[in-house]
Amino acid sequence: MKLAVICFTRTGVNWCGHLVKRFRESGTECEGYVPPRFFEETAEKQPGLNPQKELLKEWTRRQFEKADGLIFIGAAGIAVRAIAPFVHDKLTDPAVVVMDEAGRYAVSLLSGHVGGANGLARMVAEFCGAEPVITTATDVNKKTAIDVWASKRELVIGEREQIKQVAAAFLEDRPVGFFSDFDLQEEAPEGCVRKVAGESNIWLTIRTTPEPQDAILRELAGQGKVLRLIPRILTVGIGCRRGIAKEQIGQLAEQI
């Protein structure tokens, strides 16, 4: 995991240095960025701190492209305005956490589930003696978060629009149907009922559509009530002439 920490004041510099040190000690790649006027006071004292010379917007753009998590030390409003132009998708955006300068709260601001901001906020809180602030409904209500369940098992989410329906079913204690083409070595997610149709359903598969004999699944899929979770178990091997663009290879692979 690659982390980037940024601060804006002298007080923030102390927290920034502390977080960079603790994350690096834990084996996490972490860089801190401090205002240039404070950099000389900290540069020789601690590795991993850098002068923040570019505009905040450009820094945020760069970190969204390369970092797994961003930690802002300061007002939440600063973080919100900084990340707003770059927020794209809950399944691909990096984790964003905000901690106040007093070190009282570590707020999971963006990508709490798949991006890992909830876990990151808890780590920041632990390192700084702060209170983690988690607002995602499934965590608050201690319900299954299907995107997290899938991410931990390296499953690709097929129909993204179905995530909200499945999440709502878990939150409202409505049973979610669970179907699998594989023999699971563990229990289905809590709140799921195996091989029984629900208003929302999960299908663990590498297929795009159910076979004719899968009558229940075919009906549910036709009604748009199935969320596919796809294991990363297929490998495509291909030979080509030198100079073929990777985009062309990708398009061909998707047609197979």
C-alpha positions, -999 to +999 in steps of 0.1 A: +000+000+000+013+035-009+003+063+013+007+101+010+002+124+040-001+162+036-004+190+062-006+228+061+005+242+094+034+238+120+012+217+142+003+195+113+039+189+105+044+172+138+015+148+131+026+143+095+061+133+107+046+110+133+023+092+108+051+088+082+073+073+108+047+049+122+035+037+088+070+031+076+078+012+107+048-010+099+062-018+065+039+006+045+053+028+018+045+064+030+056+099+020+048+131+039+044+166+024+049+197+044+048+234+037+083+245+023+087+271+051+087+243+077+107+218+056+141+229+068+131+223+104+121+187+096+141+175+066+172+164+084+153+150+114+132+124+095+132+105+062+101+105+041+092+142+045+092+164+014+085+201+007+051+206-007+059+230-036+031+223-061-005+235-059-028+214-037-049+206-068-019+192-087-006+173-057-040+157-053-042+148-090-008+131-088-016+112-057-050+100-070-030+084-099-003+067-079-013+064-042-036+039-026-044+062+003-043+100+010-043+114+045-051+151+050-042+167+083-064+197+086-100+208+079-123+183+061-134+211+038-099+215+025-098+178+016-132+178+001-124+207-023-091+191-032-104+157-041-137+168-057-125+171-093-109+136-092-136+115-075-147+089-100-158+055-087-162+038-054-144+007-067-113+026-081-109+058-061-081+057-034-088+059+002-090+094+017-088+101+054-089+134+073-074+140+107-078+173+126-047+191+138-055+183+175-053+146+167-088+139+180-106+124+151-096+104+120-124+105+095-129+080+067-139+104+039-138+085+006-137+048-005-143+034+030-149-001+018-130-013-013-105+016-011-098+008+025-104+042+040-123+027+070-093+005+079-069+033+072-088+057+095-086+031+123-048+028+118-044+066+118-065+067+150-044+040+166-011+057+158-023+091+170-046+082+199-076+096+180-112+084+175-119+068+142-150+082+125-167+057+102-200+066+086-207+038+061-241+023+068-230-013+067-203-007+093-224+014+115-251-013+115-226-042+115-240-056+083-222-074+055-205-051+030-205-072-002-179-051-020-155-056+010-163-093+011-156-096-026-124-075-025-109-096+003-114-127-019-101-110-050-134-113-067-143-089-096-177-072-093-198-077-124-229-055-123-219-025-103-254-011-103-265-041-083-242-033-053-267-007-039-296-032-042-276-059-024-264-034+003-299-022+009-312-058+013-285-065+039-293-032+058-330-040+058-325-076+069-340-089+037-325-123+027-301-122-003-300-152-025-266-168-029-256-190-058-222-204-067-207-224-095-179-234-070-177-254-038-170-228-013-146-236+016-164-211+038-199-200+046-217-176+023-218-140+035-239-134+065-274-125+055-274-147+024-295-178+018-280-204-005-299-214-037-330-195-027-341-165-048-343-132-031-352-097-042-314-093-046-290-121-054-253-129-056-239-153-081-203-165-078-193-175-114-170-170-144-199-171-168-217-141-183-251-157-184-267-187-167-271-219-186-306-230-198-309-255-170-303-228-144-340-217-145-340-197-113-308-178-121-320-172-157-352-156-145-334-135-118-308-123-143-335-114-168-351-092-141-318-075-133-317-090-098-282-107-099-249-094-088-221-115-103-188-120-084-161-133-106-130-151-094-097-142-110-089-177-122-088-173-160-055-167-178-053-156-214-022-165-234-016-150-268+011-147-294+015-116-316+038-099-340+062-072-327+047-038-325+011-048-318-006-023-294-017-036-260-051-020-266-056-041-297-047-073-277-071-063-249-099-058-274-093-092-289-092-109-256-125-094-245-141-108-277-130-144-269 
